[in-house]
């Protein structure tokens, strides 16, 4: 009789585990489906029965209200895509260079730069010094660089990438490349980077999410509307609508009637959909690399 492995699972137990995981996955998706349904619900339906999976009336009014921004909306979409793409590319490049130096044991100042990275992960200068450096010293206001530069380097990502190199790149590979006459940059970009795609994709996705969702830095440094990213523009719109709704009794009967037609509740959900949809569609392209990155260093039976 064949001896059962210690980590083997019977067929009924495996079926139960699949059902539990399927239910858990569905529970994770339900909130976003609910947000989409509410974004297409009429304001009258929300007022009468609240948020529901089966609204009394469907409506595109929230999306029509957003589209009234016209060219500014598409300009902000372009800004967000450009900032995310350029910022992610630059951040990943700098992270690879820094973490590769920390990975190399023959680097003379390895301990110093490792401590420097770790120290800045625990202690920061604070908002006021950062604002002075970016605004006054570097003069980065009202430009794409004002959003990209403050987020260019993440100590957390450096530690992750260095650990990935240590767990997946054998030092013998670098020694062999050196014997064949390969230089440092040639070894890094033609040998190390191609076999580090799972780790790079993981760092790239985390960085892209950070740039795409960022609104606080644009609020600090950007005043020119042509540089507004999507998140900051939509946040401004939501704040204006909330202000009008809260103060509707103070601005006259005619204005109150106009404010009553604004789909304030469904508008919030439509803004969530517009922000989340692009990055959600991009995720499947990174998924297989992220899964590979998460399984690196796991114990194999």
N, C-alpha and C positions, 0 to 999 in steps of 0.2 A: 504493500500500500504506500502510495506516494505521500511523503510527509508534507504537511501544509506549512507554508512559509509564515513566519511570525507576523508579517505585515500584509498577509492576504486577507481578503474580505469575501464573505459568502455572497451569493447572488441576491438574496432578499435584502441583506444589509446594504449592498451597493445600490439597489433600487431605492431604498428609503433615503440614502444619502443624496442621490440624484434629485429626488422629489424635494427634500429640504433645501438643497442648493437652488433648485428652480424657483421655489417659493421665495427664497431670500432675494434672488436676482429680480424677480417680478416686483417685490416690495421696494427695491431700490429704484425701479423704473417708474412706479406708480406716481410719485410726486411730480416728476417732470411731465408725465401724461396729463396729470391734473392741472398743471400750470398751463399747458397748451389749450386744454378745454376751456379754462377760465378766460384765457386771452381772446377766445372766439365767442364768449358769452356777452350778451347785451347787458348794459348797465341796469336796465329795468329788471332783468332776470336776477341779477346779483342782489338788487335791493329787496326783491320780494322773497326769494328762497335762499339767498346766500350762495356760497360756493357749492357747486354741485357737479357731479359727473354727467347729469342730464339737465342742462339748462332749459328754461322755458323758451328761450329765443336765442338763435345764433346771430352773431354780428361781427362785421369787420371794422367797426367804428374805431376801435383802439389802434389798429394798424393804419387806418386812414388818417387818424390824428397824428401818428408818428410821421407818415409820409408827407405831411404838410410842411415839414422842414425842408423838403426839396433837395437842392444841391448840397446843402450843409450836411445832410445825413450821409450821402454817398462820399463826400469829402472826408467825413469822420471815419467811415468804413475803411477808406483807403489809408488814412493815417494809422488806424489800428493794425491793419494788415502789414503796412510798411514797418511800423515800430516793432511789431512782433517778429517779423521775418529778419530784419536787420539786427535787432537786439539779440535774438536767439542765436543767429550765426556768429556774431561777435562774442557773445557770452560763452558759447560752447568752445570757440577757438581759444579764448583766454583761459578757460577752465582746463582744457586739455593740456595746454602748455605749462600751466602752473602745477597741475597734479602730476604730470609726467616727470617734472623736475623733482617733486617730492618722492616719487616712486623710485628714482634712480639712487641706489645706495652710494654710488661714487660721487654724488653731488656734494661739494664741500660744505655748502651752507644749508644743507637739507634740514637739520634740526632747528635752525633759526627761523626759516620760512615756515616750517610746520608749526612752531610755537606762535609765530606771527599770525598765521591763518586761524589757528584755534583760539587765540586770544581775542581777535576781532569778532569771532562768532559768539563769544560770551559777553563782551563789553563793546558798546558803541559810543560814538561821540554825542549822540542825541540829535533831536530835530533842529534846534537852533544853530549849532555849529555846521551841520550839514547844509542848512539853508544858506548860511553865509558863504560857505565854500562854493556851492553850486551857483548861487545868484550873483555874488559880489566878486569872488576871486576868479571863477571860471567863465562868468558871463554867459551862462547857458540858457537863459530864459528865452521863451518864445522861439523854440526850435525843437526838432526831433531829438537832438542830443540831450536836451534837458530831461527827457524821459528815459533815454537809453543809458546814459553814463551812470546815473546813480544806482542802477540795477545791474551794472555790467559784471560784477564779480560777487559770487556767493560763496563764503567759506564752507557752508554745508555741502554745496555741489562739489567743491574741490575735494573734501574728505571722501565723499562717495566715489568720485572718479579715481582717486588715488587707491582706495580700497579695491575697486574693480580691477585696476592694473595689477595690484599685488596678488589678487586671487586668480587671475586669468592669463597673465602674460609671464611666461617663464623667462628668467634672466638669461638662460642659455640662448634664447632666440636673439637677444640683443648682442650677446657676445659673438654669435655666429655672424650677424650682420656687420659688426665691427671688423671681424677678421676678413670679410669679403670686401672691405673698404668703404662701407656705407657710412655717410656722415650722420650726425645727430638728427637733423631735420628730415633727411631722407628716410632714416630708420623709423622716425615717428610717424610721418605722413604716408609712407608707402608700405610699411610693415605693421606697425602697432595699430594705427587708426582703422584700417580695413577689418581687423579681427576684433575690434572693440565696439562694433556697431550697437550691440545691445545696451552697453553702458552709456554710449553717446546718445542713443535715442531716448533713454530714460531721462538723462539730464536735459536733453533738448525739449522734451515734452513738459517737464517741470518748469523750465525757463519760459517756454512759450505761454504756458498758463499764467505765469506771473506777469508777463508783459501784456497779455491780452486782457486780463482782469484789472490792471492797474488804473486807478482814477485819482488817487490821493496826490501822487507826484505831479500830474498835469494841473491839478488844482493849485499847487504851490507855485509852479514856475511858468505856466502858460496863460497868457491873457489874449493872444491873437486867436480868433475863432478858426482860422484856417489850419491851425495845428491841433485842434481838439481831437483827441481819440474818441471812439464811439462811446466808451463807458462814461467818460466825463460829460459828453454831450447829453446822453440819455439821463444821467443823474441830474444834470441841471434842469432838464425838462420836467422830471418827476418832482423836483423840489419846488419848481414854479407852480405846478398843478396843486401840490399839497398846500402851498401857501395860499393860493386863491380859494381852495376849498375851506381851509380853516378860518379865513377872514371874509367869507362870502357875505356875512351879515353886516359888514362895515363898509361895503363898497357900492351899495345901491341895489334897488330891485331889478333893474335891467341887467346889470352885470351878474346878479345872482341867477337869473334865468339862463344866461349864457353858460355860467359855470356848471349849472345842473345838467347840461348836455355833455359835459366832458366825461368820458368813460374812465374815471380815476382808478377804479379797482382793476378792470380788465387792462388798463394801460400799464399798470405795474407788471402784470404777467406777460404782456406782449414785449415789454422791454427785456424781461428775462429771456424770452425765446430768442429775440434778436441777438442777444449777447452770447447765449450758450450755443446756439445752433452751429455757427461756423467751427468752433473748437470741438464740438461733439462729432461733426462729420470728419474732422481731421484725425480724431483719436484712432479709428481702425487701422490707419496707415502705420501707426507707431506700435500697435498692440503686440504683434509678434516679437518685436525687438524688446519690448518691456517685459514680456513673459520670459524671454531668454535671459534678460538681465536679472530678473528676480530669482531665477533658478541657478545662477552662477554660484558655485561654491557649495551647493547642496550635497548632502551625503547620498551616494549612489549604492544601491544594494547589489 
